[in-house]
Amino acid sequence: MKVLMFGWEFPPNISGGLGTACYGITKSLAAIPGTDITFIIPKAYGNESKNNIQLIGANQVDLIRSKIRRERLQFPATCYSIESQIVPYVDPRTYETLNEYKVEKTGTTIKQTHTPTIQFTGKYGPNLMSEIHNFSVVSEYLASQQDFDVIHAHDWLTFPAGIAAKQISHKPLVVHVHATDFDRSGGQVNPDVYRVEKEGMNHADAIITVSNHTRRIVIEKYHIPPMKVITVHNAVEPVSDSMPDPAKLLRKEKIVTFLGRITMQKGPEYFVRIATQVLSRMKNVRFVMAGSGDLYTKMISLVAKAGISNRFHFTGFLKGPDVLRMLKLSDIYVMPSVSEPFGISPLEAMQCGVPTIISKQSGVSEIIRYAIKADFWDVNAMADAICDILNCKPLYRTLAKKGKKEVERIRWDKPARKIREVYQQVLITA
């Protein structure tokens, strides 16, 4: 079976969980005998972890040889707005850009170089809608040059590319919903993003969601027939054992960590409120907020107003080995997300032997038992849980040991097999 797959980012050049999930899925799918994957992204850097897949960057397509007409690369609108809430994963510099630019007039995104190609950024900046459109145009051409059986498009950014590939090839389309704009915006959806998401779902022969939580949103908010929507939970890559574990139980000061995008969706303000409560009861605790986002500056101000600056630390955006190092230094991991389609980071924390507290409004809460679960708004419950875990060594050890053992069974090979079953089904019914 040959799969043509579209994604917006791929390790090591990632800004969040979307690229991590794409890596786990493609690696495990490619390991299934008889499965060949061609993965297309807007910008290939040349240092991607390919793992037996063919990876193509849309930025490598020669416009002259491909005969792509330049007028097709103009976004078909006069002007449009880009709000920071619609962006799934963003690095710190892009957030600064987004805060400066809210509206952009249409214009070609072509930049002349020695070879006539489209210089995709592969990021989430103010030209995002133009890049999505241009990616679909180039993807249509790339699809016409490939031999494949099924199309798989990851998240709304690549849905137009998946539609274009389906229209030119007449092959079945599977769209993978890693998040919706209802998650990112807290219900205040951007109509342009909603339209792209809805069109992708309407054109799809099957829709994969990362949790039952997201499946309900797709069915209820996008009015998709339930039989068309299949839940395939995410998983986690095995952690490297090369980095030694610090002797945390012998350390007097404890570390409680938030790791993720500092946006409304992730509930960082609730983490600050939790920290304030815990520090009113315990003095030997430090809180770390690792990540970046549009609420970064606001959280710094909130911490200062709460009077806990001397016990609260901001690391900025972390990736790769730095994420693992931060998790292994942590005594407790907290994810107080307001609306979390899945949430891979708790699994990463648990496999590092870190007791974990998560919101009930997360997809990952559907598949794990050995984590403390509370409503995102229940600051009292989460603060109580932190104090209980830190003050009760048997509880700490139980959560650390059983959580780690539980996550050892949550690997990407299982979701990969389910995804391949979805492919087989759409090939039969399409």
N, C-alpha and C positions, 0 to 999 in steps of 0.2 A: 504494500500500500504506500502510495506516494502522497505526501502532505505538503501543501503550500501554506506556510504560516506567516502571519504578519504581526509584528510587535513594534513598540515605540522605543524600547531600550533593551540592552542585553549586557550582562556582566562582562568586564568589570565597570563599564560605564553606565552606572545606574544612579537614580535619585531616590529609590524606595522599593517597596515590596513587589511592584509589577515586574521589574526586571528579574528579581530573585525568583519569582514564581515561574516566569518564562524559562529560566535556566533549569529549574528542577523538572519542569514538565518535558522540555525538549530532550534533556539528558536521559530521562527514564523512557520516554517514547522511542528514542533512537536505539535503546538497548533491547527493545522488543524485536525479535527476528521478523524480517519482512516489512519493516517500517522505515521509510526514507523521508527525511525532513529537509525542506528548503525554507529557511527563515529569512524574511525580508524586513529590514529596519530602515528608517530614514537616513541615518548616518552611520557608516561603518568606520571604525577607527583603525582596525587592523590588529587590535590586541584582544579581541573577543575570545572567550572560552568556547570553542566550537563543538567539542564533544561529538564528533561523527555526524555533524549536520552541515549542510551547505548554507553559509551565511552570506547574504547579498545586501549591500548598502545602496539605497536609491540614489545617494549622492555620487555613485560611481557610473551612472548611466549616461552615456554620451548622447546629447540631444540631437546631434546631426545624424549619427548612425541609426538611432532609434526612430527618427522622423517624427518626434513629438513636436507638435505645433506650439509655438510660444504663446499664442493667444489662449490656449487651453490652460495655461499655468497662471492665469489671472483669476483670483478668487471672485466668484460671481455675486458680488455685493458692493454697494457704494461705500458703506462704512459699517462697522460692527464693534461691539464692546467686548472686552476681555476682562473679567473680574477674577481676582486671585483665588476665589473659592472654587472655581471650576477646574483648577489645575490639580491633577492627581498626585504628582511627585515633583518637588521643586528644590533646587539647590539655593543656597543663601543669596548668591549674586542675582539669580533670576527673580527672586522675590523683590529685591531692591528695584529691579527693572520694572516689574509689574506694578509696584507702588507708584512709579513715576508715569507710566503710560497706561491709560484706560481705554482710549479710542485710537484706532489706526485706520487711515484711509487706504483703500485698495491700491495695490501696486504690485508689479511683478517682483518676485523674490529671487529672480535670477541675478547672479553676480558673475561677470565675465572673468574667467581664469584662462589658463593655457589650453584647457579642454572645455568645451561648452557643456557644463553639467549644472545641476541645481545644487547650490550650497546649503543643504539642509543643516539646521543646527542640531536637530535631534533632541532639543530641549523643550521647555514649556513657556516660552516667552510671549511677548505681545503679538508676534506674527503667527501664533499657534494655528488659527483657523486657516490661514493661507497655506501653512505647511501641511496640514491635514489634507487640504484639497489637492495640493501638488503631489503629495505622496500617493493619493489615489490615482492620479493621472499616470505617474511613473509605474505604479503597481499594475495598472491595466496592461501596459506594454510588457512588463516583466512576466506577467501571467501568460501573455501570448507566446512567450519564448520558452515556457516550462512545460514539462510533462508531469501531470499530477492527477490524483483521483478526488481529493477533497481539499477544501479551503478552511483554514482556521484563523480567525482574527481576534486578537487579544485587546480587549477594552475599547471604549468608544473612539479613541484616537485613530484606530485602524479599521473601524467599521466601513467607512467609505471605500477604503482600499479593498476590503473583502467583497463589497458589493460590486465594485468595478471588475474584479477578477471573476466573479460569478457570471456577470453579464457577458463577458467576452468568451468564457470557457464553457458556460452552461454546466458547471460542476457544482455539487452541493456545498453550501456554506454553513459552517459552525461558528457562532460568535461566543466569546468567552467574557462574561461580565465579572470583572474583578472589583468593580465599584460602580455606583450610579451617582448622578448629580444630587440625588436626594441625600446620600451619605455626605458628600463633600460640602454641600451648601446648607445643611440643616433644614431642608425643605424649601428654601428660597431658590428654586432651580433656575438656571439660565436657560431661556427658551431655545437658544441656538444649540446648546449642548443636548438638551432634551430631544430636540428634533433629530440630531445625529444618532443619538442612542436608539430612539424609537425606530428610525428607518433601518438601522442595522438589525434590530430584533425582528422587524417585519419581513425583511429579506432573508433572514436566516432559516435554514431547514431545521436547525436545532440550536438551543441556547444553553450554554453551560454557566451555572452560577457557582460561586465559591462557598456558598452556605445556604441553608434554608432561609435564613434571615434575608439574604439578597434575593432568593427565589420569590419570596412573598412580595417584595418591592416590585420586581419585574412583572409579576402577574397582576398585582393590584394597581400600580401606578402607571404601567405602560400597556395595560390591557392585553396581555399576551396569553393565549390559551395554555393552561397548566400542562397539558400533555407535551408541549413543545419545550418545556424548561426542565433541565436535569441538574441536580446538585452534585458537584464533585468537590469535596473539601480539599483544601490545600494541604501541604505537608512541609517537611523541613529537611534540609541537607544535613548529614551527619557532621557534628562539630569536630574540628581538628583537635587531636590530643597532644599536639606539639607544644602548646602553651601551658605552662604549669598553673595549677590552681593555687591561689593565695590562701593562707591559713586564716580564713575569715572568722572562724569561731574564737580564735585567740586574740583577735583585734578588738580593742576597747570601743572604738568608734565604728558604728554601723553605717552602711550606705544603702539608701533606697533610691532606685533609678526609674526614671521615665525616659524611654527611648523611642523617638518617632518624630513625625512632622509636627511642628508647633502650630497647629491650626485648630479651628473650632471643632472639627470632627474628632480630634484625638483627646479633647477634654483637658488641655494643659492647665486651665484655670482651676479645675477641680483638684489637680495634683498639688497646686500651690496651697489651696485651702486644706487639703489633707496634711501637707507638711506643717502648716501653721498649727493644726490641732495636735499632731504628734509631738512637736517641739514644745508645746505647752505642758506636756507630760513627761517627756524624756529629753535629756540634754546631750546624750552621746550618739546622736544620729545626724548624718549629713544627707541632704537630698540633692540629686543630680538630675538635671533636665538636659538630655543629649538629643540634639537635633536642631533643625532650623525651620522657619516658616513665617507666615505673615503676622503671627502673634508674638514673635520673639521679643520685640521691644516692649510690648505691653506686659509680657510676663515678667520681665526685669523690673518694670515699674511696680507691678503687683507684689513682687517679692519684697521690694524696698518698703512699700507702704505697710506690709505685714510685719516689718521689723525682723526678718529672718535672713537677711543677706549674708550674715556671717556663717550660716549653716546651709546655704543653698548655692549650687554651682551650675553654670551653663557651659557646656563643652563645645557648642556649635555642631555642625553636621559631621557625623561619623560614618565610615563605611569600611568594609573588609575587616582586616585584623583588629582595627580600633573598636569595632562593634563587639567582637568577641572578647577583647581585653576589658572593655567596660562591663560587660555582663559578668565576666568571671570575678571582677572586683566587687560586684554588687551582692548585698545580703538579701535584698528583696527587689523584685521587679513589679512595677505597677502600670497597668494599661487602663485608664479610666475613660475609654473612648465613648463618645456620645452615640455614634453610629459606625460600627466597624464591620465591613463586609466579611472579613475573616480575621486577619491579624496573625502574621507569621512570627513576629518578635517574641510573643510569650512562649512559643515552642522553642525558639532559640535560647531563651532564658532558662527554661525548664531542663533542657538537655545539658546546660552548664551547671545543673544542680542548684538553681536559684529558686527559692519559694516565690510563687507568682500570684498576684492579685489582678483579676480582670473584671471588666464590666459585663453584666449580663447581656448588654446590647452589642455583643460581638459574635461573629460567626464561629470563632475558635472555641467559644464556650460550649458549642454543640458537641464537641468531640473529645474534650478532656474532662477528667474527674478530679485530678489531684492539683487543683488550683482553687483559691478562694474567689468566689463570684459574688458581686454586689451590683446594684444599680449604679450607673455612673454618677447620679446626683446624690447618692447616699454617702456623703463625705464621712459621716460618723462611723458607718460600718467599715469603711476602708481604713480609717485611722485606727479603729479598734483592732482590726485584723493585723495591721503592722505592729502595733504594740504587743499583741498576743504572740506573734511569731518571734519577735525579737526577745521577749522575756521568757519564752518557754522553749528551751532547747529540744525537748522531745518532739514538739510540734514542728519546729524548724527542720529537724532531721527527717521527720516523716514526710513532709512536703517536698523536701529536696530529693530524698531517695526515691520515693514512689513517683514523683513527677518526672524525674529523669528516666526511670524505667518505662513509664507510660509513653513518653515521647519517642523512645527507641523503636516503637512499633508504628510510628506515624511517618512513614517514608514515602517518597514520590513514586515508587513503583506501583503502589495500589491505585492512586488517582490516574496514573498513566494508562493502566489497563482499562479503567472505566472510560477514559477519554477515547481510547481506541474502539471500545464497544459502541460509543456514540458515533464514531466515524462509520463503522460497519452498518449501523442502523440507518443512517442517512443515505448511504450508498444503496441500500435495499429499497428504501421508500422514495428517494428523490426521483 
